[in-house]
Amino acid sequence: MKDDSSGLRFQTGDSDPQETAEWRAAFAAVLEHAGPERARFLLDQLAALARHPRVGWEPPRGTPYANSIPVEQQPPFPGDLAIEERLASIMRWNALAMVVRANQAESGGSAELGGHIASYASAADLFEVGFNHFFRARTASFGGDLVFYQPHSAPGVYARAFLEGRLDASALAHYRQELSAKAHRAQGLSSYPHPWLMPDFWQFPTGSMGIGPISSIYQARFMRYLQHRGVQATEGRTVWGVFGDGEMDEPESMSALTLAAREGLDNLIWVVNCNLQRLDGPVRGNGRIVDELEALFSGAGWHVIKLVWGSDWDGLFARDTHGALLRAFAATVDGQFQTFAAKDGRYNREHFFGQDPELAALAQGLTDEQIDRLKRGGHDLVKIHAAYAEALRTRGRPTVVLAQTKKGYGMGEAGQGRMTTHQQKKLAGEDLIAFRNRFQLPLGDEQAKNLEFFKPADDAPEMRYLHARRAALGGFIPARRSDCAPVAVPELARWAEFALRADGKEMSTTMAFVRMLGGLLKQPELGARIVPIVADEARTFGMANLFKQVGIYSNVGQKYEPEDIGSVLSYREATDGQILEEGISEAGALSSWVAAATSYSVHGTAMLPFYIYYSMFGFQRVGDLIWAAADQRSRGFLLGATAGRTTLGGEGLQHQDGASLVIAATVPNCRSYDPAFAGEFAVILDHGMREMLEQQRDVFYYVTLGNENQAQPSLPEGVAADVVRGLYRYAPARGDAQLRLLGSGAILREVIAAADLLRADWGVDTEVWSATSYSELAREARAVERWNRLHPDAAPRTSHVGRSLAGPLPIVAASDYVRAWPLSIAPYLAAPFSALGTDGFGRSDTRSALRRFFEVDRQHVVLAALHALARAGTLARRVPAEAIVRYGLAADAVAPWET
Ligand SMILES: Cc1ncc(C[n+]2csc(CCOP(=O)(O)OP(=O)(O)O)c2C)c(N)n1
């Protein structure tokens, strides 16, 4: 052992160097003669002594700023280095050309289109080693790896697909021009990975930082779930994620690290591209992000591989017998490393190697040019390969490769290591020539200045190599597939008869759901495909019975005797458990839901996830994850339970949801519903399952569920289709209706009661309608209106809402949500429309007090109806004032949204 290579010998404060040397020599001798096992044993013994409070020793949290894999343990590089380097250079060029062209008016682009060069420039080698040696495609006999690509490196992925012959030059020329491409019969390329926009290409959306990292963990976990439950063999498949060091600051990136380790996800490998910069500047200017992440990941239980320096540093380390390099690195912060990246060899000689005579001596044999070209680990194909290979060999825990790179690598003066490099998207002629020279691209000056895409001839060695490598790895990636066998949905009556013919039985819609879920889980074909997901709220929703019935998934089963072992509701964990109990992490639960909801595509096996949660903690809390779920064409049910601002009662401001349906309405492929009755819910569930599992449409459902126990009516005959459309007539008019009342969710009952009051107290007859989905109504009406506008000469079409509510009868709509939700249909109706809703902050109180406060109770519905009729001239103007007095309504109370 070379006992001085760690640099520790030079720690300051050594009061007795002689003694220190003796201890070190003794340890070196043990290692030499008794081997590493004995050396470790002795260290453990000493560590136990050192932990005595008097000593107060703590183990260091990190390792020196050097590669984790020593040169001696580096496997031989299995590829043709020269060809792979040429390929990487070509990818770099085409990626750069694509972005610069998109921003040039003379190339048909526009400066407003944007794009990034510097990120991929830093990540190209990390990607290329993956593509040439590790990332395996799906084949007939192998499910394939899952790869998450750093979003603003997308141009590099397109550049590769161009060489592979999957995208042509016209597609590259239409990067970020998805609309105008059509006019040129070209394929437009989306800015970032978006399965919605490129459904045969991208699998996972990563454009919003943090979503890729958390999703990759839960995808890896879900593969284990499929395996353990015997649904599908996923062994041997790996989830790879290439992410940014700045991106690690996102809470989503960090929040599931311990879960990944706890679950022993050795099918998960992250590569964090530590180019030390984010958008505005250094990630940790005054610290070292690699060291910080090392401590964090290893503390969370990950295997950490530091990939800091390239091969040409190996010789320097070998000659550095006194640890001068490590000492210098330990004293250098990232902000300074960035400056070193931006400056030339001469500067680095003076300012890095020049700081100490030992370092200066090390650099003596190097020219300035050689110093300039000293590679960081993440730019060295051999070292990257070694790191990935070790990651793949790691068993029992996930691995992160912390790869140090230079942002804007190879962009020279124009961008390497510059503060502004992230947004650099224009390069002038001379910079392009310099880039061409730097990467020895076979392009003439004019070709370089004209940003010509470069593709070697089909029979060029690079092309043959690239194709051979991909063939060996199963084909091209990224590639998204959507072929999977449909799953037959059982007849509604088999699992929801109790709801359809409820006949006044008391229950909440949440209870009805739990009962339906129990029934569905027992269905022979469908049952096994169901994935119930909760974020520590199963008991809240009355689902504890499922714990025993189908079990809670655990990768290790149950190592303890549960306290409630004898109970029918016993907390049962099992390796083949079906419920995903995600603890208090809505982001985690949603990510699990996405993994299950995209299984039809990612694994070719359709699953049906039901994630049930406090409706307030969904679209509002993890809305961006839901947006990404929509992008990746998720299929499944999100159930916003304890829904409604006034229905949750005592929980108050932070819990009472009055807006999720409005947000859900903005997600194009989300169908959202606010059913009032169990029977309505059953019909929606049935329709949704058929749409997603049988017809295989890329939609998902958001349905609110209430916790108010109420008598459930049977669903009237023949209304099912209208329930799905979003509106049906609940009660036919008694007498000659003067007004239409619309109610939804929990407030429909107030509306029904209001209809009785109107008749009894004021002699007014009404029609009562159940509005199960204003957003579905508005969506169809919008389409109809648009068609009519664009086809002015054709016979106009009508929408369901337009037909149902045709005519002049005034309409009053009330819901447990903000007014914007019912008001979304108002523009498509001729009749006067007034809406009551729950705008404002929630409060803790009883349901009836809350409904009075928010003015959505039956008396306020009556008042709104009378007011509408008075305005229409149907009733005398004084009648509403009489109602205010009669019902004791507080006319001068401050509006609920102002207090
Ligand atoms: C949630 C979110 N916030 C902000 C951004 C904007 N953004 C895109 S890339 C970027 C910097 C990324 O830095 P890093 O992760 O270090 O990657 P690098 O480009 O340096 O490789 C930012 C802030 C985003 N895409 N998503």
Ligand as a Chemical Component Dictionary entry (heavy atoms), coordinates in Angstrom:
data_LIG
# 
_chem_comp.id                   LIG 
_chem_comp.type                 NON-POLYMER 
_chem_comp.pdbx_formal_charge   1 
_chem_comp.three_letter_code    LIG 
# 
loop_
_chem_comp_atom.comp_id 
_chem_comp_atom.atom_id 
_chem_comp_atom.alt_atom_id 
_chem_comp_atom.type_symbol 
_chem_comp_atom.charge 
_chem_comp_atom.model_Cartn_x 
_chem_comp_atom.model_Cartn_y 
_chem_comp_atom.model_Cartn_z 
_chem_comp_atom.pdbx_ordinal 
LIG C1  C1  C 0 -39.426 22.684 -12.305 1  
LIG C2  C2  C 0 -38.501 23.423 -13.212 2  
LIG N1  N1  N 0 -37.942 24.575 -12.805 3  
LIG C3  C3  C 0 -37.118 25.265 -13.612 4  
LIG C4  C4  C 0 -36.830 24.819 -14.863 5  
LIG C5  C5  C 0 -35.977 25.638 -15.796 6  
LIG N2  N2  N 1 -34.654 25.003 -16.007 7  
LIG C6  C6  C 0 -34.396 24.238 -17.055 8  
LIG S1  S1  S 0 -32.857 23.633 -17.058 9  
LIG C7  C7  C 0 -32.475 24.467 -15.645 10 
LIG C8  C8  C 0 -31.102 24.346 -15.070 11 
LIG C9  C9  C 0 -30.696 22.921 -14.965 12 
LIG O1  O1  O 0 -29.487 22.788 -14.317 13 
LIG P1  P1  P 0 -28.871 21.375 -14.087 14 
LIG O2  O2  O 0 -29.873 20.448 -13.532 15 
LIG O3  O3  O 0 -27.626 21.549 -13.318 16 
LIG O4  O4  O 0 -28.563 20.827 -15.553 17 
LIG P2  P2  P 0 -27.476 21.309 -16.618 18 
LIG O5  O5  O 0 -28.206 22.061 -17.660 19 
LIG O6  O6  O 0 -26.478 22.153 -15.916 20 
LIG O7  O7  O 0 -26.890 20.053 -17.134 21 
LIG C10 C10 C 0 -33.569 25.181 -15.188 22 
LIG C11 C11 C 0 -33.579 26.014 -13.971 23 
LIG C12 C12 C 0 -37.439 23.611 -15.264 24 
LIG N3  N3  N 0 -37.248 23.087 -16.472 25 
LIG N4  N4  N 0 -38.230 22.926 -14.423 26 
# 
loop_
_chem_comp_bond.comp_id 
_chem_comp_bond.atom_id_1 
_chem_comp_bond.atom_id_2 
_chem_comp_bond.value_order 
_chem_comp_bond.pdbx_ordinal 
LIG C1  C2  SING 1  
LIG C2  N1  SING 2  
LIG C2  N4  DOUB 3  
LIG N1  C3  DOUB 4  
LIG C3  C4  SING 5  
LIG C4  C5  SING 6  
LIG C4  C12 DOUB 7  
LIG C5  N2  SING 8  
LIG N2  C6  DOUB 9  
LIG N2  C10 SING 10 
LIG C6  S1  SING 11 
LIG S1  C7  SING 12 
LIG C7  C8  SING 13 
LIG C7  C10 DOUB 14 
LIG C8  C9  SING 15 
LIG C9  O1  SING 16 
LIG O1  P1  SING 17 
LIG P1  O2  DOUB 18 
LIG P1  O3  SING 19 
LIG P1  O4  SING 20 
LIG O4  P2  SING 21 
LIG P2  O5  DOUB 22 
LIG P2  O6  SING 23 
LIG P2  O7  SING 24 
LIG C10 C11 SING 25 
LIG C12 N3  SING 26 
LIG C12 N4  SING 27 
# 
